[in-house]
Amino acid sequence: MRSIRVETSGATVLLTEAPEPKVKDRQTREIAKDAQTGETLMRLGVVYIDGGESSLLQVTVPESGVTEGLALGSPVTLLGLIARPWENVFNGQQRHGIAFRADAIAPAAMPVGAGA
C-alpha cells in the first residue's frame, strides 16, 4: 500500500506512552521485527497537536531509532513519520485504519509559550 509522508514541522508532538516492544501475536507474545532488517520494532503513543486539533497516535519505530532522554508528557520529534492506510478481515468483519511509522523519535524543544 501507499505510504503518505506526514509533515510535523508545524505541529506539537508530546509523548504519552513510553516505547515498548511491539507485540506481533498477542497469543504467543511474539515481538514484531522489521521485515527487511530483522530489527525489533517499538510501539509508543503520542498526542499530535496541529491547527488547534489534537489526535492520539500509536507510532512504530525501530529500536535503534529510540533516542535516550525521552520523558512522558515531554515534546518529541518524529523523524521520517509516514502514514499507511490498512485494511483486513478479522473474525468475518472488515477492519481498516491508518498505521503510523517513524524512522526515529527524539526529545524536542518545548514549544514557544507552552510553559507560560
C-alpha positions in Angstrom: 0.0 0.0 0.0 1.0 3.6 -0.5 2.8 5.5 2.3 2.0 9.1 2.9 4.6 11.4 4.4 3.3 13.4 7.5 4.6 16.9 7.8 5.4 17.5 11.5 7.3 20.8 11.4 4.3 23.0 12.5 2.9 20.5 15.0 3.5 19.9 18.7 4.0 16.2 19.5 4.0 15.0 23.1 5.0 11.6 24.3 2.0 9.9 26.1 3.2 6.2 26.2 6.8 5.1 26.6 8.3 3.0 23.9 8.0 -0.7 24.4 8.5 -3.7 22.1 5.6 -4.1 19.7 3.8 -7.4 20.0 3.1 -9.2 16.7 1.0 -12.0 18.1 -0.9 -11.5 21.3 -1.4 -15.2 21.9 2.2 -16.2 21.6 3.6 -12.8 22.7 5.9 -12.8 19.7 7.7 -9.5 19.2 7.4 -7.7 15.9 10.5 -7.4 13.7 11.2 -5.2 10.7 10.7 -7.4 7.6 13.9 -6.1 5.9 16.3 -5.6 8.7 15.1 -8.0 11.4 15.3 -5.2 14.0 12.9 -5.2 16.9 10.1 -2.7 16.4 8.9 -0.5 19.3 5.4 0.9 19.9 4.8 4.3 21.5 1.9 6.8 22.0 1.9 10.5 21.2 -0.6 13.3 21.1 -0.2 15.2 17.8 -1.4 18.8 18.0 -1.7 20.9 14.9 -4.0 23.8 13.8 -6.0 23.7 17.1 -6.8 20.0 16.8 -5.3 17.0 18.5 -5.1 13.3 17.8 -3.8 10.4 19.8 -1.5 8.3 17.7 0.3 4.9 18.1 3.6 5.0 16.3 6.0 2.2 15.4 9.7 3.0 15.5 12.7 0.7 15.0 14.6 0.1 18.3 17.7 1.8 17.1 15.6 5.0 16.4 14.5 5.4 20.0 16.7 8.1 21.5 17.7 8.4 25.2 16.2 11.1 27.3 12.5 10.6 26.4 10.1 11.6 29.2 6.3 11.2 29.4 4.5 14.4 28.7 7.5 16.0 27.0 7.7 17.3 23.4 9.3 14.9 20.9 10.3 14.9 17.3 9.2 12.1 15.0 11.7 11.8 12.2 10.5 10.4 8.9 6.9 10.0 10.0 4.7 8.2 7.5 1.0 7.1 7.5 0.0 3.9 5.8 -3.7 3.0 5.3 -4.5 -0.6 6.0 -7.5 -3.0 5.9 -8.1 -6.6 6.8 -10.8 -9.1 7.7 -10.8 -10.4 11.3 -13.4 -12.8 12.5 -15.5 -12.1 9.4 -15.5 -8.4 10.0 -13.7 -5.9 7.7 -11.5 -3.5 9.6 -9.4 -0.6 8.4 -7.3 2.2 9.8 -4.1 4.1 9.5 -0.7 2.8 10.8 2.0 5.4 11.7 5.7 4.6 11.5 8.7 6.8 12.0 12.4 6.3 11.5 13.3 7.8 14.9 11.9 9.6 17.9 14.0 12.2 19.9 13.4 14.8 22.6 12.3 18.2 21.2 12.5 21.7 22.4 9.4 23.0 24.4 7.1 24.9 22.1 7.1 28.7 22.5 4.6 29.8 25.1 3.9 26.3 26.3 5.1 26.9 29.9 3.6 30.4 30.3 
